[in-house]
């Protein structure tokens, strides 16, 4: 027979003390773990911020170097740097006075973009919408006006006839309701509400990828761009999203993008 053990008051008290010590030990272990986790998270956050700041400073330094007149200006360098500087479009400062407050602000970025344009573009440079550097800026502002989320990649650059360069670029834009309403007259027609709503649901939130060809006319004597004209394939990306030519034709009819592309 197994001998019986009586639960004496001393034994019960010892068990309670032991259980309390174990609970206290577990709490201390959990506290140390949470503290280590918090310290690690704080350290990682600090490192991420430091790296982001370093990236911003490096980009700013590079942009400052770009706007300096290089010892040897070639159309290859000019076109490549043009699309690097404008890879996210041209952003308008939110305040009327372009005061530079800290490195990497939008004002410094705009200054770098404008300085670059004045250095590499002829004063009477010809573009799709008109003449001059101001026309270039207005063309860039047309898209960010309705959508800030734009990314432009230079895919290919090759020599063309008559001292020109031919660039192939791809623009990625997230479609928004504001973009459809501002750029496409079709969506402003309230008489086709049901049909319009169905197409809006198909397009809003989708990524629009537009392939374009841009011809840069180069003046080797001055080392400046004389002309910059583009054609964009708007049909293919909309056809891919909408699934048929009829809806694609409706959406693109008299759209601002189509008009600018044909000018």
C-alpha positions as CSV (number, residue, x, y, z in Angstrom):
1,X,0.0,0.0,0.0
2,X,1.1,3.6,-0.8
3,X,1.6,5.5,2.4
4,X,-0.7,8.4,2.8
5,X,0.8,11.9,3.1
6,X,-1.2,14.3,5.2
7,X,-1.4,17.9,3.9
8,X,0.0,19.6,6.9
9,X,-0.2,23.4,7.1
10,X,3.6,23.5,6.6
11,X,3.4,21.5,3.4
12,X,0.6,23.6,2.0
13,X,2.5,26.8,2.8
14,X,5.6,25.4,1.2
15,X,3.6,24.5,-2.0
16,X,2.1,28.0,-2.1
17,X,5.5,29.6,-1.7
18,X,6.9,27.4,-4.5
19,X,4.0,28.2,-6.8
20,X,4.4,31.9,-6.1
21,X,8.1,31.8,-6.9
22,X,7.4,30.0,-10.2
23,X,4.8,32.5,-11.2
24,X,7.2,35.4,-10.3
25,X,10.0,33.7,-12.3
26,X,7.7,33.4,-15.3
27,X,6.6,37.0,-15.0
28,X,10.3,38.1,-14.9
29,X,11.1,36.0,-17.9
30,X,8.2,37.4,-19.8
31,X,9.2,41.0,-18.9
32,X,12.8,40.4,-20.0
33,X,11.5,39.0,-23.3
34,X,9.2,41.9,-23.9
35,X,11.9,44.4,-23.0
36,X,14.3,42.7,-25.4
37,X,11.6,42.7,-28.1
38,X,10.9,46.4,-27.5
39,X,14.6,47.2,-27.6
40,X,15.0,45.3,-30.8
41,X,12.0,47.0,-32.4
42,X,13.2,50.4,-31.4
43,X,16.7,49.7,-32.7
44,X,15.4,48.5,-36.0
45,X,13.1,51.5,-36.4
46,X,16.1,53.8,-35.6
47,X,18.2,52.0,-38.2
48,X,15.5,52.2,-40.9
49,X,15.1,55.9,-40.3
50,X,18.8,56.4,-40.5
51,X,19.1,54.4,-43.8
52,X,16.1,56.3,-45.3
53,X,17.8,59.6,-44.4
54,X,21.1,58.4,-46.0
55,X,19.2,57.4,-49.1
56,X,17.6,60.8,-49.3
57,X,20.9,62.6,-48.9
58,X,22.6,60.4,-51.5
59,X,19.8,61.1,-54.0
60,X,20.0,64.8,-53.3
61,X,23.8,64.8,-53.7
62,X,23.4,62.9,-57.0
63,X,20.8,65.4,-58.3
64,X,23.0,68.3,-57.4
65,X,25.8,66.7,-59.4
66,X,23.5,66.1,-62.4
67,X,22.6,69.7,-62.8
68,X,26.3,70.7,-63.1
69,X,27.5,71.0,-66.7
70,X,29.4,67.7,-67.4
71,X,32.7,67.8,-69.2
72,X,31.2,65.7,-72.0
73,X,27.5,66.1,-72.8
74,X,26.0,63.3,-74.9
75,X,22.3,62.6,-75.8
76,X,22.6,59.2,-74.0
77,X,23.5,60.9,-70.7
78,X,20.9,63.7,-71.1
79,X,18.0,61.3,-71.9
80,X,18.9,58.8,-69.2
81,X,19.2,61.5,-66.5
82,X,16.0,63.2,-67.7
83,X,14.0,60.0,-67.0
84,X,15.8,59.4,-63.7
85,X,15.0,62.9,-62.5
86,X,11.4,62.7,-63.7
87,X,10.8,59.0,-62.8
88,X,7.9,60.1,-60.5
89,X,6.7,63.1,-62.6
90,X,7.0,66.7,-61.6
91,X,5.6,67.6,-58.2
92,X,4.3,71.1,-57.4
93,X,5.3,72.6,-54.1
94,X,2.4,72.8,-51.7
95,X,3.3,76.4,-50.7
96,X,3.7,79.3,-53.0
97,X,7.1,80.2,-51.8
98,X,9.8,77.6,-52.7
99,X,11.7,77.9,-49.5
100,X,14.4,75.2,-49.0
101,X,13.9,74.0,-45.4
102,X,15.8,70.7,-45.2
103,X,17.7,68.3,-47.5
104,X,15.5,66.1,-49.7
105,X,12.4,68.4,-49.6
106,X,10.2,68.7,-52.6
107,X,11.6,72.2,-53.2
108,X,15.1,71.0,-53.7
109,X,13.9,68.2,-56.0
110,X,12.0,70.8,-58.1
111,X,15.0,73.0,-58.2
112,X,17.1,70.1,-59.5
113,X,14.5,69.3,-62.2
114,X,14.1,72.8,-63.4
115,X,17.9,73.5,-63.4
116,X,18.4,70.3,-65.4
117,X,15.7,71.4,-68.0
118,X,17.3,74.8,-68.4
119,X,20.8,73.2,-68.9
120,X,19.9,70.6,-71.5
121,X,16.8,71.9,-73.3
122,X,16.9,74.6,-76.0
123,X,14.9,77.7,-75.0
124,X,12.6,77.1,-77.9
125,X,12.4,73.3,-77.5
126,X,9.5,71.8,-79.4
127,X,7.2,69.3,-77.6
128,X,3.7,67.8,-78.3
129,X,1.8,70.6,-76.6
130,X,3.9,73.6,-77.7
131,X,7.2,75.4,-77.5
132,X,9.6,76.0,-74.6
133,X,10.5,74.6,-71.2
134,X,7.2,75.8,-69.7
135,X,5.4,73.5,-72.1
136,X,7.4,70.5,-70.9
137,X,6.5,71.3,-67.3
138,X,2.8,71.7,-68.2
139,X,2.8,68.3,-69.9
140,X,4.3,66.7,-66.7
141,X,1.8,68.5,-64.5
142,X,-1.1,67.1,-66.5
143,X,-0.8,63.6,-65.1
144,X,0.1,64.3,-61.4
145,X,-2.8,66.8,-61.3
146,X,-5.1,63.8,-61.2
147,X,-2.9,61.1,-59.9
148,X,0.2,61.3,-57.7
149,X,1.0,57.6,-57.9
150,X,3.0,57.5,-61.2
151,X,6.2,55.6,-62.0
152,X,8.1,56.0,-65.3
153,X,10.8,53.6,-66.4
154,X,13.2,54.0,-69.3
155,X,13.2,50.6,-71.0
156,X,15.3,51.2,-74.1
157,X,17.4,54.0,-75.7
158,X,18.7,53.9,-79.3
159,X,20.0,56.1,-82.0
160,X,17.5,57.4,-84.6
161,X,18.0,59.3,-87.8
162,X,19.1,62.9,-88.0
163,X,21.0,63.1,-84.8
164,X,18.1,62.0,-82.7
165,X,17.5,59.5,-79.9
166,X,14.5,57.2,-79.6
167,X,13.5,56.3,-76.1
168,X,11.0,53.5,-75.1
169,X,9.4,54.2,-71.7
170,X,6.7,52.6,-69.6
171,X,4.5,54.6,-67.3
172,X,2.6,52.9,-64.4
173,X,-0.4,54.7,-63.0
174,X,-3.0,53.6,-60.5
175,X,-6.5,54.5,-61.9
176,X,-8.7,56.6,-59.6
177,X,-12.2,58.0,-59.9
178,X,-10.8,61.5,-60.1
179,X,-8.5,60.5,-63.0
180,X,-11.4,59.0,-64.9
181,X,-13.7,62.0,-64.3
182,X,-11.0,64.6,-65.2
183,X,-9.3,62.9,-68.1
184,X,-12.1,61.0,-69.8
185,X,-15.3,62.9,-70.9
186,X,-17.2,59.6,-71.2
187,X,-17.4,59.3,-67.5
188,X,-18.9,62.8,-67.1
189,X,-22.0,61.8,-69.1
190,X,-24.8,61.2,-66.6
191,X,-27.1,59.8,-69.2
192,X,-25.2,56.4,-69.2
193,X,-25.0,56.0,-65.4
194,X,-25.4,52.2,-65.2
195,X,-23.0,51.5,-68.0
196,X,-20.6,54.0,-66.7
197,X,-20.6,52.5,-63.2
198,X,-19.8,49.1,-64.5
199,X,-16.8,50.4,-66.4
200,X,-15.7,52.4,-63.4
201,X,-15.7,49.3,-61.2
202,X,-13.6,47.6,-63.8
203,X,-11.0,50.3,-63.9
204,X,-10.7,52.0,-60.5
205,X,-7.8,50.6,-58.4
206,X,-6.2,48.9,-61.4
207,X,-2.7,49.6,-62.6
208,X,-2.5,51.3,-66.1
209,X,0.7,50.5,-67.9
210,X,1.3,52.7,-70.9
211,X,4.1,52.1,-73.4
212,X,5.4,55.2,-75.2
213,X,8.0,56.1,-77.7
214,X,9.7,59.5,-77.3
215,X,11.9,61.0,-80.0
216,X,14.6,63.5,-78.7
217,X,16.0,65.8,-81.4
218,X,19.6,66.6,-80.5
219,X,21.7,69.6,-81.5
220,X,25.3,68.5,-81.2
221,X,26.7,72.0,-81.6
222,X,25.0,73.4,-78.5
223,X,24.6,70.1,-76.6
224,X,20.9,70.7,-76.1
225,X,17.6,69.0,-77.0
226,X,15.7,70.8,-79.8
227,X,12.6,68.7,-79.8
228,X,10.9,66.0,-77.7
229,X,7.8,64.4,-79.2
230,X,6.0,61.2,-77.9
231,X,3.4,58.7,-79.1
232,X,1.7,56.4,-76.6
233,X,-0.1,53.2,-77.0
234,X,-3.3,53.8,-75.0
235,X,-5.5,51.2,-76.7
236,X,-3.6,48.1,-75.5
237,X,-3.7,48.7,-71.7
238,X,-7.3,49.8,-71.7
239,X,-8.3,46.8,-73.9
240,X,-6.5,44.5,-71.5
241,X,-8.5,46.0,-68.5
242,X,-11.9,46.3,-70.2
243,X,-11.8,43.2,-72.3
244,X,-13.4,44.5,-75.6
245,X,-12.8,47.2,-78.2
246,X,-16.2,48.8,-77.9
247,X,-15.8,49.9,-74.3
248,X,-12.2,50.8,-75.0
249,X,-13.3,53.1,-77.8
250,X,-15.9,54.7,-75.6
251,X,-13.5,55.4,-72.8
252,X,-10.8,56.9,-75.0
253,X,-13.1,59.0,-77.2
254,X,-12.1,62.6,-76.8
255,X,-10.0,61.9,-73.7
256,X,-7.3,64.4,-72.8
257,X,-4.7,61.7,-72.9
258,X,-5.7,60.8,-76.5
259,X,-5.7,64.4,-77.6
260,X,-2.3,65.1,-76.1
261,X,-0.9,61.9,-77.7
262,X,-2.1,63.0,-81.2
263,X,-0.9,66.6,-81.0
